[in-house]
């Protein structure tokens, strides 16, 4: 039987690994706070004065939901030592996290539909991809709650509320997110390829859509793959270390997609910012009968005349 000094050494080793989950959760919350602080001026100028729409609601949900679930997670990890509080708040975090990720994906999907002028085939593909995200989400949540257990108060005193650090099925949900984002960027690049004769004359708005779609995908893919590798290969104590950073980066980049599109639409509208905000709301238009020279019937993504 190992001596007490060896057992204590092993215990400290596992606590050190678990501490990485807490460090990265604080880093994720810091990322969200800094992003909002950096872009709040653009949000106030470009989003707040616009008329209410479904996409505006999605923007606010995507932008500010991380303050709820990530802040709750940080509070649970660092401040909760009561099994009762842990058992009440932890399921809320577990449910809000994937819901927020799905809302972020909606922004990317609708943007892709807009690029393709809401083509029926792309509609069908986006619906299939959505089903491919929702089904793993429901399945993983059910299995997770079925196997969920909470540590005793004596354990919580040292670990904080890390209810069940072993998450052997959660990777399925993250894999479906990667599939969704790969589909979105593939459709974006395919559309750009089909327009090779008119790329040089693309309006600023569409150049922004293609640029952000490609660059943000690369960033999201890196954090998604790193998160999957961490979940599958890292010691179980730190297997969830990149989940909250993934959530933070996913949300902030998707918010910037809409902010950048809104800024591009305002810059190319020929209106003053005040006029632009008075005569527009955040939305992705359905195709009209008219098309521009590039074949895109989406007259002004993010600029919807009232």
N, C-alpha and C positions, 0 to 999 in steps of 0.2 A: 504493500500500500504506500502511495507517495507520501512524503513527509509534508508537514504543514507549510513549510517554506515553499515547496514546489506548488502546492495547491493555491497558495496566495499569489504566486507568480503567474500561474495560469489565469486566475481570476482577474488580476490587474491587466493582463494581456488582452483578455476579452473585453474588458471595460474600455481600454484604449481604442480598440477597433470600433466599439459602439460609439465612442466619442466622435468619430468621423461623421456619423450620421447627423449628429447635432451640429457639428461645424458647418457641414454643407447646407443644412436647413437654414442656418443663420445667413450663410452666403446667398442662398436663394432669395430670402426675404430682402436682403440688402440690394440685390439685383433689381427686384421689382420696385422698391422704393426709389432707387437712383434713376431708373428708367422713367418713372412717372414724373419725378422732379425735373429731369432733363427735357422732357417733351410736353410738360404741362402747358407751356406757353402756346405751342402749336395746337394742343387740344382745345384750349380756351378760345383761340382765335378761329379755328377751322371747324370744330365739332359742336361746341356748346350753342352757338347762335343758330345753327341749322335747325330746320323743322324736324320733328320726331318722325322716325321711320323704324322699320324692323332691323335694318342694318345698324342704325344708331344704337338701338337697344343691345344688339349682339356685341357691338364695339365696347359698350360700357361693361357688360357682363364679362367679356374676355379680359378687359383691362383691370377690373377691380375685384373679380372673384379670387385671384391669387392672394389678395390681402386677407381674405377670410380663411381659406384653407391652409395657406402656408403659415400665416400668423398663428392659427390654432395649432398646427403641427409643432411650431417652435415653442409655443406655450406648453404643450403636452410634454415635449422632450425635456424642457429645462425647468418648468415650474410646477408640474403636477406630481404629487406624491400620494394622492388618494385613489384607491382602486375604483371608487364610485364615480368620481369625476372622469377618470380615465375611460371607464366603460360607457359613459354618456357622450363624451366628446370625440373619442377615437372613431366610432362609426360615421360621424358627420364628416370628418376629414377624409375617410376612405371613400365615401360616396361623392363628395364634392370634387375630389381630385380628378377622376376620369370624366365627370360631367364637364368640368372646365376645359379639359383637353379636347373633348368632342366639340364644344363651342368654338374653340380655336380652329379646329379642322373645318368647321362650317364656313368660316371666313375664307379659307383657302379654296374650298370647293366652289363657293359662289363666285369668287373671283375667276376661277377657271371656266365656269359656265359662261360668265360674261365675255371672256376672251373668245369663246366658241359660239357666241351669239345664242346661247341656250339651245344648242343643237340637240335634237331628240336622242341621238346616240350617246352624246356626252351626258345628258340627263340620266339615261339608263345606267351608264358606267358609274356616275356619282352615287346613284341610289344603291347600286351593288356594293360599292366601296363603303357607303354608310352602314349598310347591313353588316358588312364584314368587320366594322368597328363595334357596332352596338351589341351584336351577339357575343363576342368575346368579353365585352364590358359586363354584360349581365351575368354570363357564366362565371367569370373570374370573381365578381363581387359575391355571388351566391356561395361559391366554394370557399372564398376567403372568410366570410362571416360564419360559415358552417364550422370551420376549423379554428376560429378565433378564440384565444384565451388571454386572460389578463394576469399579470404577475401579482404576487401578494404585496402588501404594503412594505414589508421588509426589503423586498427586491426593488420596488419602485424608489425607495430612498436612495439607491445607488444608481439606478438606470434611468429614472424618469419614465414617463408613460410611453414605452415602446412595446406595444401590446403583443405583437407577434412578428418578430423580426425575420422569421423564415417565410418567404413568399415564393413558393416554387412554381406558381401558375401565372403570376402577374406578367411575366415576360410575353405571354400571348397577346395581351392588350397592347403592349409597346410595339410588338412586331406588326400588329395590324395598323398602328399609326405610321410606321415606316412604309408599309405597303400603300397606304392612302397618300402620303406625301410624295412617294415615288411616282404614283399614278398622276398626281396633280402636276408635278414638274415635267413629266414626260409629255403630257398633253400641252403644256405651255410651250415647250421646245418644239413640239410637232407643229403647232400653230405658227410659230415663228418661222419654221422651215418652209411651210407652205406659202409664206408671204415673202419669200426671198427676193422677189422682184421689186418689192416696195418697202424694204426695210429702211432705206435711207430717208424715206419720206414719212415714216411713222410719226404720229403726234407724240409730244412729250409724255402724255398720259399713258400711252401704250408702251413706250420705252420703259417707263417706270414700272409698269406691271411685269414686263419680261425680266427686267433687271432684278427687282425684288424677289420675284418668283424663283429665279435661279440661285441668287446669292443666299437668300434665307433658307432655301432647301438644303444647301451645302452645310450651313451652320446647324440646322435641325438634324440632319442626318448624322453629323459627327456626335452630337450629344445623345442622340437616340441609340446609336451603335455602342457608344461608351457606356450608356446606362444598361443596355442588354448584356454587355460583357461583364459589367460589375455584378449584375444580378445572377449570372450563371457561373462566374468563375471566382468571384471574391469570397472571402470567408463570410459565413452567414450573418455574422454580427454587423458587417458593413455592406451587405448586399443591396440595401436600399439607399446607399449614400448619394446616388445621383438622381434619385427620383424627383425630389423637390427642385433641384437645379434644372432638370428637364422640364418640369412644369413652368418654372419661371421664364426660361428662355423661350419656350413654346408660346407662352402668352405674350411676352413683350415683342417678339418678332411679328406675330400676327397683328398686334395693335399697330405696329409701325407700317405694316402693309397698308392699312386703311388710312393712317395719317399721311403717308407719302402720296397715296393716290389722291387724297383730298387736296394736298398742297399742289400736286401737279395739275389737277382740274382747275383750281383757283388761278394758277399761273397762266393757264392756256385759255381761260374763259374770256379774257378781254374786259373783265369787270373789275371794279374795285373790290376789296375784300368784303366790305360792308354790303355791297350790292350782291356779291356772290352768295353770301350767307342768307340774305333775305329771299333770294330766288331759288334756293336749292335745298335738297336734303340728302342725307347719306343713303344711297341705294345703288344697286346694280340693275340697270334698265333691261327690260325685255326687248328683243329686237323689234325694230320698226320696219316699215317697208322701204326705207331709204338706207343706202349704204354709202360709206365713204370710198375713196379710191382704193383703199387696202382691202375692201371687201368686208369690212367690219360694220355691222349695223348698230353696234353699241355706240350711240352718239356721244355720250359723255359719261363714262363710268365715274360715279361719285358726284356728278353734276346733274341733278334732276330738276328741270324747270317745274315750277308750281303752276 
